[in-house]
Amino acid sequence: MIESKNMNYKLSNKKSILIIGFPWPYSYGGHRTTKLCRELSKNYNVICLTRPLFRYLHKLNLEPFKVYQTKGPTTIYDSIRFTFSLLSKLRKKNSNQLFIDSGLVNKINEKNNFHPLVKLFIRYCLKIKFYFENFFAIPDDHWPWIISARSLTKYLCKKYKPFIIISSYPVSSHLIAAGIKNSNPEIKWIAEFPDLWSQNHIYPYMKIRQNIDQILEKNILKKSDKIITCQPGWAKILENMHNTKIEYIPHCTDLEMHNKKRNKITKNKIFVIRYLGTLYEQQIPYLKLFMNSFEQFIEHVGPNKIEGIKVSVEFIGTTSSDLENLIKKNKYSSYFKVLPKVSYEESLDLMHSAKLLFLPLYVHNNKLVNWFSSKIIEYIGSRNQCLIVGEQCEDFKLLINNYPLLNTEEKCLKILLKAFNNYSETENLLSIGNKIDIEQFSIKTLSKRFLNLKNNL
């Protein structure tokens, strides 16, 4: 067990809540978990049970909640990651270059200097990984974390006596919570799904594996007192599966911080289009559409005019070999930049100073995906103009009324030209945060909804 000594945390006479999950930015995981911990700590003693953390650790002791990190294995790939990390240090190379993904395979396939056997070997490794995960990553590749957390959960329940546990990302956190509920039936358990389990919108495994996950999900969640998800369409899916009322609580953002940033920002003549964060494989088709439109945009406006205003497209903290490949292929690749990750506060500065915030929507196996990420909520909170490209899913339409459908290169080009030539003209069209009640997405609203749940448990 690793106990974080939080300077801002003081154990009080308030009731305790145990939250199980991976808090971003200290680990990969959800922004939602950290925001929830911070807000609930205003009214309760909040304890967060998580994996060993590895980023921004110098800021961890400033959090207003207690953090306990497990020791021992965390994923089924721990030994492989350790080997790759060691190899990267010996070769003095960035460890990301040793990570095999679909984008890296595409890059290798396009290069003539790679031997065909090397290409074949990498494809073979990916295929093995796929079948391995189908049968050994159940419920996910973090299941060793369940074992590592077992003794720690007993200690936390005995020491803090939580009256509620909230399990979030990853899926294995729900199995940890179910174990606590078995031993302590008096504790109320809220299972939260920022991403779905067996009904996931981009479910990556075979049908037989999905059937196993469905059975496991139904049996595990029978013991929960409340199930929550973050999109109305997903709530309906879960209601059909679990035959119970599912609560819909949307993602949230820090509106107070957004307001402070907005008041300090002065727009300049630089025409910057920005995308912030992770880029998923399901976004690549509409990313391609945008990049094709951008080529036409440069040719319509003319390089001389663009040089005077300084046009660029920036991807912040986006690690993707697919993106790198598309930039290299683009006729005007010099206008694109991939920049390092930044803190949450710095990301808000970048959102507010951009001319357009870019988001390609999601397609999986040539089908529209009913998914909008927490990124949209952050974009909405900025009240900045957004360039959201692609077919719009049902939940997106419910969230944002009358946003233009930018599902072709021609439509995307038209909006780019309009925003470039007369930025104020596209304000009403693209500034989503000015069209809707954004208070529904505030952190305070999120915590109030969770606190209201306890009265109905």
LINDA-V190474 format. One record per residue. RES is the residue in three letters. NEAR is the number of other C-alpha atoms within 10 Angstrom. Layout:
BEGIN
res=(RES	RES)
near=(NEAR	NEAR)
END
This chain:
BEGIN
res=(MET	ILE	GLU	SER	LYS	ASN	MET	ASN	TYR	LYS	LEU	SER	ASN	LYS	LYS	SER	ILE	LEU	ILE	ILE	GLY	PHE	PRO	TRP	PRO	TYR	SER	TYR	GLY	GLY	HIS	ARG	THR	THR	LYS	LEU	CYS	ARG	GLU	LEU	SER	LYS	ASN	TYR	ASN	VAL	ILE	CYS	LEU	THR	ARG	PRO	LEU	PHE	ARG	TYR	LEU	HIS	LYS	LEU	ASN	LEU	GLU	PRO	PHE	LYS	VAL	TYR	GLN	THR	LYS	GLY	PRO	THR	THR	ILE	TYR	ASP	SER	ILE	ARG	PHE	THR	PHE	SER	LEU	LEU	SER	LYS	LEU	ARG	LYS	LYS	ASN	SER	ASN	GLN	LEU	PHE	ILE	ASP	SER	GLY	LEU	VAL	ASN	LYS	ILE	ASN	GLU	LYS	ASN	ASN	PHE	HIS	PRO	LEU	VAL	LYS	LEU	PHE	ILE	ARG	TYR	CYS	LEU	LYS	ILE	LYS	PHE	TYR	PHE	GLU	ASN	PHE	PHE	ALA	ILE	PRO	ASP	ASP	HIS	TRP	PRO	TRP	ILE	ILE	SER	ALA	ARG	SER	LEU	THR	LYS	TYR	LEU	CYS	LYS	LYS	TYR	LYS	PRO	PHE	ILE	ILE	ILE	SER	SER	TYR	PRO	VAL	SER	SER	HIS	LEU	ILE	ALA	ALA	GLY	ILE	LYS	ASN	SER	ASN	PRO	GLU	ILE	LYS	TRP	ILE	ALA	GLU	PHE	PRO	ASP	LEU	TRP	SER	GLN	ASN	HIS	ILE	TYR	PRO	TYR	MET	LYS	ILE	ARG	GLN	ASN	ILE	ASP	GLN	ILE	LEU	GLU	LYS	ASN	ILE	LEU	LYS	LYS	SER	ASP	LYS	ILE	ILE	THR	CYS	GLN	PRO	GLY	TRP	ALA	LYS	ILE	LEU	GLU	ASN	MET	HIS	ASN	THR	LYS	ILE	GLU	TYR	ILE	PRO	HIS	CYS	THR	ASP	LEU	GLU	MET	HIS	ASN	LYS	LYS	ARG	ASN	LYS	ILE	THR	LYS	ASN	LYS	ILE	PHE	VAL	ILE	ARG	TYR	LEU	GLY	THR	LEU	TYR	GLU	GLN	GLN	ILE	PRO	TYR	LEU	LYS	LEU	PHE	MET	ASN	SER	PHE	GLU	GLN	PHE	ILE	GLU	HIS	VAL	GLY	PRO	ASN	LYS	ILE	GLU	GLY	ILE	LYS	VAL	SER	VAL	GLU	PHE	ILE	GLY	THR	THR	SER	SER	ASP	LEU	GLU	ASN	LEU	ILE	LYS	LYS	ASN	LYS	TYR	SER	SER	TYR	PHE	LYS	VAL	LEU	PRO	LYS	VAL	SER	TYR	GLU	GLU	SER	LEU	ASP	LEU	MET	HIS	SER	ALA	LYS	LEU	LEU	PHE	LEU	PRO	LEU	TYR	VAL	HIS	ASN	ASN	LYS	LEU	VAL	ASN	TRP	PHE	SER	SER	LYS	ILE	ILE	GLU	TYR	ILE	GLY	SER	ARG	ASN	GLN	CYS	LEU	ILE	VAL	GLY	GLU	GLN	CYS	GLU	ASP	PHE	LYS	LEU	LEU	ILE	ASN	ASN	TYR	PRO	LEU	LEU	ASN	THR	GLU	GLU	LYS	CYS	LEU	LYS	ILE	LEU	LEU	LYS	ALA	PHE	ASN	ASN	TYR	SER	GLU	THR	GLU	ASN	LEU	LEU	SER	ILE	GLY	ASN	LYS	ILE	ASP	ILE	GLU	GLN	PHE	SER	ILE	LYS	THR	LEU	SER	LYS	ARG	PHE	LEU	ASN	LEU	LYS	ASN	ASN	LEU)
near=(14	14	11	16	15	16	13	12	19	11	13	9	8	12	15	22	24	26	27	26	25	27	26	18	19	18	17	13	16	19	18	22	22	20	21	20	25	17	19	21	21	13	13	18	23	28	23	24	24	22	28	19	20	10	13	12	13	8	10	20	16	13	18	21	27	24	26	22	19	24	16	15	19	20	17	17	14	15	11	10	15	11	11	17	18	13	15	16	11	9	10	9	12	12	15	11	11	14	11	14	14	15	16	18	17	14	13	17	16	10	10	8	8	11	11	11	9	12	15	12	11	17	16	12	11	15	11	12	11	15	13	11	17	20	15	12	18	16	23	18	19	21	22	18	22	22	16	18	23	14	12	18	21	14	11	16	19	10	9	16	15	21	16	19	24	24	27	26	22	22	24	22	27	27	19	20	26	23	18	18	19	11	11	14	13	11	19	19	27	25	23	23	22	22	21	19	19	23	16	13	17	17	13	13	14	12	11	11	17	18	12	14	18	16	11	16	20	13	13	15	19	13	18	21	16	21	23	21	23	22	23	17	17	24	21	15	14	22	14	11	13	15	8	12	14	19	22	19	21	20	25	27	27	17	19	12	14	21	14	11	19	19	9	11	13	8	11	11	11	16	20	19	22	23	23	22	15	14	19	15	16	19	17	18	16	23	22	17	20	27	23	18	20	22	15	19	18	20	12	11	13	11	12	9	11	16	10	10	14	13	19	16	22	20	21	19	18	19	18	17	18	19	20	18	15	16	19	12	11	16	15	15	16	11	16	19	15	17	13	11	16	15	10	12	11	11	17	21	18	21	27	25	24	23	24	26	27	24	24	24	26	28	22	14	8	9	10	17	19	18	22	20	16	18	17	21	21	21	25	26	28	29	21	22	28	27	25	23	24	24	19	22	17	15	16	19	11	11	16	15	11	12	19	16	13	22	18	15	19	15	14	24	23	14	18	22	17	13	20	21	12	10	15	12	12	17	16	13	16	23	21	26	21	17	16	13	10	18	14	15	20	18	20	18	18	22	22	12	14	17	13	10	13	15	7	8	12)
END
